[in-house]
Amino acid sequence: MNNGLSGKLYYSSSEVSDMLELEPSVLRFWEREFSQLRPKRNRAGNRMYREKDIKLIQEIKRLTRDEGYTIAGAKKKLHELSHKPGHEVVEKMIADPITESELVSWLRSELLGIQATLNS
């Protein structure tokens, strides 16, 4: 399945919303409900989703929309999966702090994208 990721370090809320066909309000709601989902924020306070955040959102979406779990049930299932050795969800939930070099790389890729748009 193509998840729409383009290899960028960070994605905006609107990009993630469009990519996963979810309303931004759903992303914000899930952020409040699922402690594992904690996107970083830039200095302006905008959410910056990493690939592992997006994969976690995909898992939450699968559980709640496809499998029919309630929020409480999805929380429980994610908790169970996170305690299974070697399970893929474990890697998605490990929070790593944003480094200055990651931020600079993200800003550079964003600026190059804007420049390309302006030049076309």
N, CA, C and O atoms as a GROMACS GRO file, in nm:
protein
  480
    1MET      N    1   0.084  -0.118   0.000
    1MET     CA    2   0.000   0.000   0.000
    1MET      C    3   0.088   0.124   0.000
    1MET      O    4   0.180   0.136   0.081
    2ASN      N    5   0.061   0.215  -0.091
    2ASN     CA    6   0.135   0.341  -0.096
    2ASN      C    7   0.079   0.434   0.010
    2ASN      O    8  -0.038   0.470   0.006
    3ASN      N    9   0.163   0.472   0.105
    3ASN     CA   10   0.115   0.556   0.213
    3ASN      C   11   0.130   0.704   0.182
    3ASN      O   12   0.095   0.786   0.266
    4GLY      N   13   0.180   0.741   0.066
    4GLY     CA   14   0.189   0.879   0.027
    4GLY      C   15   0.310   0.952   0.081
    4GLY      O   16   0.325   1.072   0.059
    5LEU      N   17   0.397   0.883   0.153
    5LEU     CA   18   0.515   0.948   0.210
    5LEU      C   19   0.615   0.975   0.099
    5LEU      O   20   0.638   0.892   0.011
    6SER      N   21   0.675   1.093   0.106
    6SER     CA   22   0.767   1.134  -0.001
    6SER      C   23   0.912   1.136   0.044
    6SER      O   24   0.998   1.185  -0.029
    7GLY      N   25   0.940   1.084   0.162
    7GLY     CA   26   1.076   1.083   0.211
    7GLY      C   27   1.116   1.207   0.289
    7GLY      O   28   1.232   1.221   0.329
    8LYS      N   29   1.022   1.296   0.311
    8LYS     CA   30   1.051   1.415   0.391
    8LYS      C   31   1.065   1.375   0.537
    8LYS      O   32   1.016   1.270   0.578
    9LEU      N   33   1.133   1.458   0.615
    9LEU     CA   34   1.146   1.431   0.758
    9LEU      C   35   1.018   1.462   0.833
    9LEU      O   36   0.981   1.390   0.926
   10TYR      N   37   0.950   1.569   0.794
   10TYR     CA   38   0.831   1.613   0.866
   10TYR      C   39   0.721   1.650   0.768
   10TYR      O   40   0.746   1.698   0.657
   11TYR      N   41   0.598   1.627   0.813
   11TYR     CA   42   0.480   1.658   0.733
   11TYR      C   43   0.387   1.746   0.816
   11TYR      O   44   0.374   1.727   0.937
   12SER      N   45   0.322   1.840   0.751
   12SER     CA   46   0.229   1.929   0.820
   12SER      C   47   0.098   1.855   0.847
   12SER      O   48   0.073   1.748   0.791
   13SER      N   49   0.015   1.912   0.932
   13SER     CA   50  -0.115   1.854   0.963
   13SER      C   51  -0.200   1.841   0.836
   13SER      O   52  -0.265   1.739   0.816
   14SER      N   53  -0.197   1.943   0.753
   14SER     CA   54  -0.279   1.937   0.631
   14SER      C   55  -0.229   1.828   0.536
   14SER      O   56  -0.309   1.761   0.471
   15GLU      N   57  -0.097   1.810   0.528
   15GLU     CA   58  -0.043   1.703   0.443
   15GLU      C   59  -0.086   1.566   0.494
   15GLU      O   60  -0.128   1.481   0.416
   16VAL      N   61  -0.077   1.546   0.624
   16VAL     CA   62  -0.116   1.418   0.684
   16VAL      C   63  -0.265   1.396   0.668
   16VAL      O   64  -0.310   1.286   0.636
   17SER      N   65  -0.342   1.500   0.690
   17SER     CA   66  -0.487   1.492   0.676
   17SER      C   67  -0.526   1.451   0.534
   17SER      O   68  -0.609   1.362   0.516
   18ASP      N   69  -0.466   1.514   0.434
   18ASP     CA   70  -0.493   1.480   0.294
   18ASP      C   71  -0.446   1.340   0.261
   18ASP      O   72  -0.517   1.263   0.196
   19MET      N   73  -0.325   1.307   0.305
   19MET     CA   74  -0.263   1.179   0.275
   19MET      C   75  -0.346   1.061   0.327
   19MET      O   76  -0.362   0.960   0.259
   20LEU      N   77  -0.400   1.077   0.449
   20LEU     CA   78  -0.471   0.966   0.514
   20LEU      C   79  -0.622   0.980   0.507
   20LEU      O   80  -0.696   0.900   0.563
   21GLU      N   81  -0.666   1.084   0.437
   21GLU     CA   82  -0.810   1.109   0.421
   21GLU      C   83  -0.881   1.117   0.555
   21GLU      O   84  -0.981   1.050   0.579
   22LEU      N   85  -0.826   1.200   0.642
   22LEU     CA   86  -0.882   1.225   0.775
   22LEU      C   87  -0.898   1.375   0.794
   22LEU      O   88  -0.818   1.454   0.743
   23GLU      N   89  -1.001   1.413   0.865
   23GLU     CA   90  -1.019   1.554   0.898
   23GLU      C   91  -0.912   1.596   0.999
   23GLU      O   92  -0.874   1.516   1.084
   24PRO      N   93  -0.863   1.720   0.991
   24PRO     CA   94  -0.765   1.767   1.090
   24PRO      C   95  -0.816   1.755   1.233
   24PRO      O   96  -0.738   1.731   1.325
   25SER      N   97  -0.946   1.771   1.252
   25SER     CA   98  -1.003   1.759   1.387
   25SER      C   99  -0.988   1.617   1.441
   25SER      O  100  -0.974   1.598   1.562
   26VAL      N  101  -0.992   1.519   1.353
   26VAL     CA  102  -0.973   1.379   1.395
   26VAL      C  103  -0.829   1.360   1.442
   26VAL      O  104  -0.805   1.294   1.544
   27LEU      N  105  -0.734   1.417   1.370
   27LEU     CA  106  -0.593   1.407   1.412
   27LEU      C  107  -0.574   1.470   1.549
   27LEU      O  108  -0.506   1.413   1.635
   28ARG      N  109  -0.633   1.588   1.569
   28ARG     CA  110  -0.619   1.654   1.699
   28ARG      C  111  -0.686   1.574   1.810
   28ARG      O  112  -0.633   1.564   1.920
   29PHE      N  113  -0.803   1.516   1.780
   29PHE     CA  114  -0.874   1.434   1.878
   29PHE      C  115  -0.790   1.312   1.915
   29PHE      O  116  -0.774   1.281   2.033
   30TRP      N  117  -0.736   1.242   1.814
   30TRP     CA  118  -0.656   1.123   1.841
   30TRP      C  119  -0.530   1.160   1.918
   30TRP      O  120  -0.482   1.081   1.999
   31GLU      N  121  -0.476   1.278   1.894
   31GLU     CA  122  -0.357   1.322   1.967
   31GLU      C  123  -0.390   1.335   2.117
   31GLU      O  124  -0.308   1.303   2.203
   32ARG      N  125  -0.511   1.382   2.146
   32ARG     CA  126  -0.551   1.394   2.287
   32ARG      C  127  -0.580   1.256   2.348
   32ARG      O  128  -0.554   1.235   2.466
   33GLU      N  129  -0.633   1.165   2.271
   33GLU     CA  130  -0.676   1.034   2.321
   33GLU      C  131  -0.563   0.932   2.332
   33GLU      O  132  -0.564   0.849   2.422
   34PHE      N  133  -0.468   0.937   2.241
   34PHE     CA  134  -0.362   0.836   2.235
   34PHE      C  135  -0.230   0.901   2.278
   34PHE      O  136  -0.173   0.983   2.207
   35SER      N  137  -0.183   0.861   2.395
   35SER     CA  138  -0.062   0.922   2.450
   35SER      C  139   0.061   0.895   2.364
   35SER      O  140   0.159   0.969   2.370
   36GLN      N  141   0.057   0.789   2.283
   36GLN     CA  142   0.170   0.756   2.197
   36GLN      C  143   0.185   0.856   2.082
   36GLN      O  144   0.294   0.871   2.027
   37LEU      N  145   0.077   0.923   2.046
   37LEU     CA  146   0.078   1.015   1.933
   37LEU      C  147   0.109   1.156   1.983
   37LEU      O  148   0.022   1.226   2.034
   38ARG      N  149   0.233   1.194   1.968
   38ARG     CA  150   0.278   1.325   2.013
   38ARG      C  151   0.367   1.388   1.906
   38ARG      O  152   0.489   1.382   1.915
   39PRO      N  153   0.305   1.448   1.803
   39PRO     CA  154   0.389   1.511   1.700
   39PRO      C  155   0.467   1.628   1.759
   39PRO      O  156   0.422   1.695   1.851
   40LYS      N  157   0.583   1.649   1.704
   40LYS     CA  158   0.665   1.764   1.746
   40LYS      C  159   0.599   1.890   1.694
   40LYS      O  160   0.517   1.886   1.602
   41ARG      N  161   0.637   2.001   1.754
   41ARG     CA  162   0.586   2.131   1.708
   41ARG      C  163   0.705   2.220   1.674
   41ARG      O  164   0.810   2.215   1.739
   42ASN      N  165   0.685   2.303   1.572
   42ASN     CA  166   0.790   2.398   1.538
   42ASN      C  167   0.775   2.522   1.626
   42ASN      O  168   0.687   2.527   1.712
   43ARG      N  169   0.858   2.620   1.604
   43ARG     CA  170   0.854   2.740   1.689
   43ARG      C  171   0.722   2.814   1.680
   43ARG      O  172   0.681   2.880   1.775
   44ALA      N  173   0.656   2.803   1.567
   44ALA     CA  174   0.526   2.868   1.548
   44ALA      C  175   0.413   2.788   1.613
   44ALA      O  176   0.299   2.835   1.617
   45GLY      N  177   0.444   2.669   1.663
   45GLY     CA  178   0.343   2.587   1.728
   45GLY      C  179   0.271   2.492   1.635
   45GLY      O  180   0.178   2.422   1.677
   46ASN      N  181   0.312   2.487   1.509
   46ASN     CA  182   0.249   2.396   1.413
   46ASN      C  183   0.298   2.254   1.435
   46ASN      O  184   0.416   2.232   1.464
   47ARG      N  185   0.208   2.159   1.421
   47ARG     CA  186   0.244   2.019   1.436
   47ARG      C  187   0.332   1.974   1.320
   47ARG      O  188   0.308   2.010   1.204
   48MET      N  189   0.434   1.894   1.352
   48MET     CA  190   0.524   1.837   1.252
   48MET      C  191   0.523   1.686   1.273
   48MET      O  192   0.580   1.636   1.370
   49TYR      N  193   0.459   1.615   1.182
   49TYR     CA  194   0.445   1.470   1.194
   49TYR      C  195   0.563   1.402   1.127
   49TYR      O  196   0.600   1.435   1.014
   50ARG      N  197   0.621   1.305   1.197
   50ARG     CA  198   0.727   1.222   1.141
   50ARG      C  199   0.665   1.097   1.081
   50ARG      O  200   0.546   1.070   1.100
   51GLU      N  201   0.744   1.022   1.009
   51GLU     CA  202   0.695   0.900   0.944
   51GLU      C  203   0.636   0.804   1.047
   51GLU      O  204   0.532   0.742   1.022
   52LYS      N  205   0.700   0.792   1.163
   52LYS     CA  206   0.648   0.698   1.263
   52LYS      C  207   0.516   0.748   1.323
   52LYS      O  208   0.432   0.668   1.363
   53ASP      N  209   0.497   0.882   1.329
   53ASP     CA  210   0.368   0.935   1.373
   53ASP      C  211   0.260   0.896   1.272
   53ASP      O  212   0.149   0.857   1.310
   54ILE      N  213   0.293   0.908   1.145
   54ILE     CA  214   0.197   0.877   1.038
   54ILE      C  215   0.163   0.729   1.041
   54ILE      O  216   0.048   0.692   1.022
   55LYS      N  217   0.262   0.646   1.063
   55LYS     CA  218   0.236   0.501   1.071
   55LYS      C  219   0.147   0.469   1.191
   55LYS      O  220   0.060   0.382   1.183
   56LEU      N  221   0.168   0.537   1.301
   56LEU     CA  222   0.082   0.517   1.418
   56LEU      C  223  -0.061   0.562   1.388
   56LEU      O  224  -0.157   0.494   1.425
   57ILE      N  225  -0.075   0.675   1.320
   57ILE     CA  226  -0.209   0.722   1.281
   57ILE      C  227  -0.275   0.621   1.189
   57ILE      O  228  -0.395   0.594   1.202
   58GLN      N  229  -0.199   0.564   1.096
   58GLN     CA  230  -0.254   0.461   1.008
   58GLN      C  231  -0.303   0.341   1.088
   58GLN      O  232  -0.406   0.283   1.056
   59GLU      N  233  -0.228   0.304   1.191
   59GLU     CA  234  -0.267   0.191   1.275
   59GLU      C  235  -0.394   0.224   1.354
   59GLU      O  236  -0.484   0.141   1.365
   60ILE      N  237  -0.401   0.345   1.407
   60ILE     CA  238  -0.522   0.387   1.480
   60ILE      C  239  -0.641   0.389   1.385
   60ILE      O  240  -0.750   0.344   1.421
   61LYS      N  241  -0.620   0.441   1.266
   61LYS     CA  242  -0.728   0.445   1.166
   61LYS      C  243  -0.774   0.304   1.131
   61LYS      O  244  -0.894   0.277   1.122
   62ARG      N  245  -0.678   0.214   1.112
   62ARG     CA  246  -0.713   0.075   1.079
   62ARG      C  247  -0.796   0.013   1.191
   62ARG      O  248  -0.898  -0.052   1.165
   63LEU      N  249  -0.752   0.033   1.314
   63LEU     CA  250  -0.823  -0.026   1.428
   63LEU      C  251  -0.963   0.032   1.444
   63LEU      O  252  -1.059  -0.042   1.466
   64THR      N  253  -0.975   0.164   1.432
   64THR     CA  254  -1.104   0.227   1.460
   64THR      C  255  -1.198   0.223   1.339
   64THR      O  256  -1.318   0.203   1.356
   65ARG      N  257  -1.147   0.241   1.221
   65ARG     CA  258  -1.233   0.248   1.103
   65ARG      C  259  -1.254   0.113   1.036
   65ARG      O  260  -1.366   0.078   1.000
   66ASP      N  261  -1.146   0.036   1.020
   66ASP     CA  262  -1.155  -0.091   0.949
   66ASP      C  263  -1.196  -0.206   1.041
   66ASP      O  264  -1.280  -0.288   1.006
   67GLU      N  265  -1.136  -0.212   1.160
   67GLU     CA  266  -1.161  -0.322   1.252
   67GLU      C  267  -1.280  -0.296   1.345
   67GLU      O  268  -1.330  -0.388   1.409
   68GLY      N  269  -1.324  -0.171   1.353
   68GLY     CA  270  -1.441  -0.138   1.433
   68GLY      C  271  -1.417  -0.123   1.582
   68GLY      O  272  -1.512  -0.129   1.661
   69TYR      N  273  -1.292  -0.103   1.623
   69TYR     CA  274  -1.263  -0.085   1.765
   69TYR      C  275  -1.313   0.051   1.812
   69TYR      O  276  -1.313   0.148   1.735
   70THR      N  277  -1.354   0.058   1.936
   70THR     CA  278  -1.381   0.187   1.999
   70THR      C  279  -1.247   0.251   2.032
   70THR      O  280  -1.142   0.187   2.019
   71ILE      N  281  -1.250   0.376   2.075
   71ILE     CA  282  -1.126   0.442   2.115
   71ILE      C  283  -1.060   0.364   2.230
   71ILE      O  284  -0.940   0.338   2.228
   72ALA      N  285  -1.141   0.326   2.328
   72ALA     CA  286  -1.088   0.250   2.442
   72ALA      C  287  -1.031   0.116   2.395
   72ALA      O  288  -0.924   0.074   2.441
   73GLY      N  289  -1.100   0.050   2.305
   73GLY     CA  290  -1.052  -0.078   2.252
   73GLY      C  291  -0.924  -0.063   2.172
   73GLY      O  292  -0.834  -0.146   2.182
   74ALA      N  293  -0.916   0.044   2.094
   74ALA     CA  294  -0.795   0.069   2.015
   74ALA      C  295  -0.677   0.100   2.107
   74ALA      O  296  -0.565   0.055   2.081
   75LYS      N  297  -0.702   0.176   2.214
   75LYS     CA  298  -0.596   0.204   2.311
   75LYS      C  299  -0.543   0.074   2.371
   75LYS      O  300  -0.422   0.053   2.382
   76LYS      N  301  -0.636  -0.013   2.408
   76LYS     CA  302  -0.598  -0.141   2.469
   76LYS      C  303  -0.519  -0.226   2.370
   76LYS      O  304  -0.418  -0.285   2.406
   77LYS      N  305  -0.566  -0.231   2.247
   77LYS     CA  306  -0.499  -0.310   2.144
   77LYS      C  307  -0.358  -0.256   2.117
   77LYS      O  308  -0.263  -0.334   2.105
   78LEU      N  309  -0.343  -0.125   2.107
   78LEU     CA  310  -0.210  -0.067   2.087
   78LEU      C  311  -0.119  -0.097   2.204
   78LEU      O  312   0.000  -0.125   2.186
   79HIS      N  313  -0.175  -0.092   2.324
   79HIS     CA  314  -0.096  -0.124   2.443
   79HIS      C  315  -0.048  -0.269   2.438
   79HIS      O  316   0.068  -0.298   2.467
   80GLU      N  317  -0.139  -0.360   2.401
   80GLU     CA  318  -0.102  -0.502   2.389
   80GLU      C  319   0.005  -0.521   2.282
   80GLU      O  320   0.103  -0.593   2.304
   81LEU      N  321  -0.013  -0.456   2.168
   81LEU     CA  322   0.082  -0.471   2.058
   81LEU      C  323   0.219  -0.414   2.094
   81LEU      O  324   0.322  -0.467   2.053
   82SER      N  325   0.218  -0.307   2.172
   82SER     CA  326   0.346  -0.244   2.207
   82SER      C  327   0.427  -0.330   2.303
   82SER      O  328   0.548  -0.310   2.317
   83HIS      N  329   0.363  -0.425   2.368
   83HIS     CA  330   0.434  -0.512   2.461
   83HIS      C  331   0.470  -0.647   2.402
   83HIS      O  332   0.524  -0.734   2.470
   84LYS      N  333   0.438  -0.665   2.274
   84LYS     CA  334   0.479  -0.786   2.204
   84LYS      C  335   0.619  -0.765   2.150
   84LYS      O  336   0.642  -0.671   2.074
   85PRO      N  337   0.714  -0.850   2.188
   85PRO     CA  338   0.851  -0.833   2.137
   85PRO      C  339   0.856  -0.841   1.985
   85PRO      O  340   0.798  -0.930   1.924
   86GLY      N  341   0.927  -0.746   1.927
   86GLY     CA  342   0.948  -0.748   1.783
   86GLY      C  343   0.832  -0.700   1.700
   86GLY      O  344   0.840  -0.701   1.577
   87HIS      N  345   0.725  -0.657   1.762
   87HIS     CA  346   0.612  -0.610   1.684
   87HIS      C  347   0.642  -0.472   1.627
   87HIS      O  348   0.705  -0.389   1.692
   88GLU      N  349   0.595  -0.449   1.506
   88GLU     CA  350   0.624  -0.325   1.433
   88GLU      C  351   0.575  -0.201   1.506
   88GLU      O  352   0.637  -0.096   1.496
   89VAL      N  353   0.465  -0.210   1.580
   89VAL     CA  354   0.410  -0.094   1.647
   89VAL      C  355   0.504  -0.042   1.754
   89VAL      O  356   0.503   0.078   1.785
   90VAL      N  357   0.585  -0.129   1.812
   90VAL     CA  358   0.680  -0.086   1.915
   90VAL      C  359   0.769   0.024   1.860
   90VAL      O  360   0.790   0.126   1.926
   91GLU      N  361   0.821   0.003   1.741
   91GLU     CA  362   0.911   0.101   1.681
   91GLU      C  363   0.839   0.232   1.653
   91GLU      O  364   0.898   0.339   1.664
   92LYS      N  365   0.709   0.224   1.617
   92LYS     CA  366   0.633   0.345   1.586
   92LYS      C  367   0.612   0.432   1.709
   92LYS      O  368   0.596   0.553   1.697
   93MET      N  369   0.610   0.370   1.825
   93MET     CA  370   0.574   0.442   1.945
   93MET      C  371   0.692   0.502   2.019
   93MET      O  372   0.674   0.580   2.113
   94ILE      N  373   0.811   0.467   1.980
   94ILE     CA  374   0.928   0.518   2.050
   94ILE      C  375   0.947   0.664   2.012
   94ILE      O  376   0.973   0.696   1.896
   95ALA      N  377   0.935   0.749   2.108
   95ALA     CA  378   0.948   0.892   2.081
   95ALA      C  379   1.094   0.931   2.085
   95ALA      O  380   1.166   0.902   2.181
   96ASP      N  381   1.138   0.998   1.979
   96ASP     CA  382   1.273   1.050   1.980
   96ASP      C  383   1.265   1.201   1.964
   96ASP      O  384   1.185   1.251   1.885
   97PRO      N  385   1.347   1.273   2.037
   97PRO     CA  386   1.341   1.419   2.032
   97PRO      C  387   1.390   1.471   1.898
   97PRO      O  388   1.478   1.412   1.834
   98ILE      N  389   1.333   1.583   1.858
   98ILE     CA  390   1.377   1.647   1.735
   98ILE      C  391   1.513   1.711   1.760
   98ILE      O  392   1.534   1.778   1.862
   99THR      N  393   1.604   1.691   1.668
   99THR     CA  394   1.736   1.752   1.682
   99THR      C  395   1.740   1.877   1.595
   99THR      O  396   1.659   1.894   1.504
  100GLU      N  397   1.835   1.961   1.624
  100GLU     CA  398   1.850   2.084   1.546
  100GLU      C  399   1.879   2.052   1.400
  100GLU      O  400   1.828   2.120   1.311
  101SER      N  401   1.960   1.951   1.376
  101SER     CA  402   1.994   1.916   1.238
  101SER      C  403   1.872   1.863   1.163
  101SER      O  404   1.856   1.888   1.044
  102GLU      N  405   1.784   1.788   1.233
  102GLU     CA  406   1.660   1.741   1.169
  102GLU      C  407   1.571   1.858   1.132
  102GLU      O  408   1.510   1.860   1.025
  103LEU      N  409   1.563   1.956   1.220
  103LEU     CA  410   1.481   2.073   1.193
  103LEU      C  411   1.536   2.150   1.074
  103LEU      O  412   1.460   2.193   0.987
  104VAL      N  413   1.667   2.168   1.070
  104VAL     CA  414   1.729   2.240   0.959
  104VAL      C  415   1.704   2.164   0.828
  104VAL      O  416   1.673   2.226   0.726
  105SER      N  417   1.717   2.032   0.831
  105SER     CA  418   1.691   1.952   0.711
  105SER      C  419   1.547   1.967   0.666
  105SER      O  420   1.520   1.982   0.546
  106TRP      N  421   1.455   1.964   0.760
  106TRP     CA  422   1.314   1.978   0.727
  106TRP      C  423   1.287   2.116   0.667
  106TRP      O  424   1.219   2.128   0.565
  107LEU      N  425   1.340   2.220   0.731
  107LEU     CA  426   1.320   2.356   0.680
  107LEU      C  427   1.377   2.371   0.540
  107LEU      O  428   1.316   2.434   0.453
  108ARG      N  429   1.494   2.313   0.519
  108ARG     CA  430   1.557   2.320   0.387
  108ARG      C  431   1.470   2.253   0.282
  108ARG      O  432   1.450   2.308   0.174
  109SER      N  433   1.417   2.135   0.313
  109SER     CA  434   1.332   2.064   0.216
  109SER      C  435   1.204   2.143   0.189
  109SER      O  436   1.156   2.145   0.075
  110GLU      N  437   1.148   2.205   0.291
  110GLU     CA  438   1.028   2.287   0.272
  110GLU      C  439   1.058   2.407   0.183
  110GLU      O  440   0.981   2.438   0.092
  111LEU      N  441   1.170   2.474   0.210
  111LEU     CA  442   1.207   2.592   0.131
  111LEU      C  443   1.237   2.555  -0.014
  111LEU      O  444   1.202   2.629  -0.106
  112LEU      N  445   1.302   2.441  -0.036
  112LEU     CA  446   1.329   2.396  -0.172
  112LEU      C  447   1.199   2.366  -0.246
  112LEU      O  448   1.186   2.393  -0.365
  113GLY      N  449   1.102   2.308  -0.173
  113GLY     CA  450   0.971   2.282  -0.233
  113GLY      C  451   0.900   2.410  -0.271
  113GLY      O  452   0.839   2.418  -0.378
  114ILE      N  453   0.908   2.510  -0.185
  114ILE     CA  454   0.846   2.641  -0.214
  114ILE      C  455   0.916   2.704  -0.335
  114ILE      O  456   0.851   2.759  -0.424
  115GLN      N  457   1.049   2.697  -0.336
  115GLN     CA  458   1.125   2.754  -0.447
  115GLN      C  459   1.086   2.686  -0.580
  115GLN      O  460   1.069   2.753  -0.682
  116ALA      N  461   1.074   2.554  -0.577
  116ALA     CA  462   1.036   2.482  -0.699
  116ALA      C  463   0.897   2.523  -0.746
  116ALA      O  464   0.872   2.536  -0.866
  117THR      N  465   0.807   2.543  -0.651
  117THR     CA  466   0.672   2.585  -0.686
  117THR      C  467   0.674   2.724  -0.748
  117THR      O  468   0.606   2.750  -0.848
  118LEU      N  469   0.752   2.813  -0.689
  118LEU     CA  470   0.759   2.950  -0.740
  118LEU      C  471   0.825   2.955  -0.879
  118LEU      O  472   0.788   3.038  -0.962
  119ASN      N  473   0.921   2.867  -0.903
  119ASN     CA  474   0.994   2.867  -1.031
  119ASN      C  475   0.913   2.800  -1.142
  119ASN      O  476   0.946   2.816  -1.260
  120SER      N  477   0.809   2.727  -1.108
  120SER     CA  478   0.734   2.658  -1.215
  120SER      C  479   0.622   2.741  -1.269
  120SER      O  480   0.550   2.696  -1.358
   0.00000   0.00000   0.00000
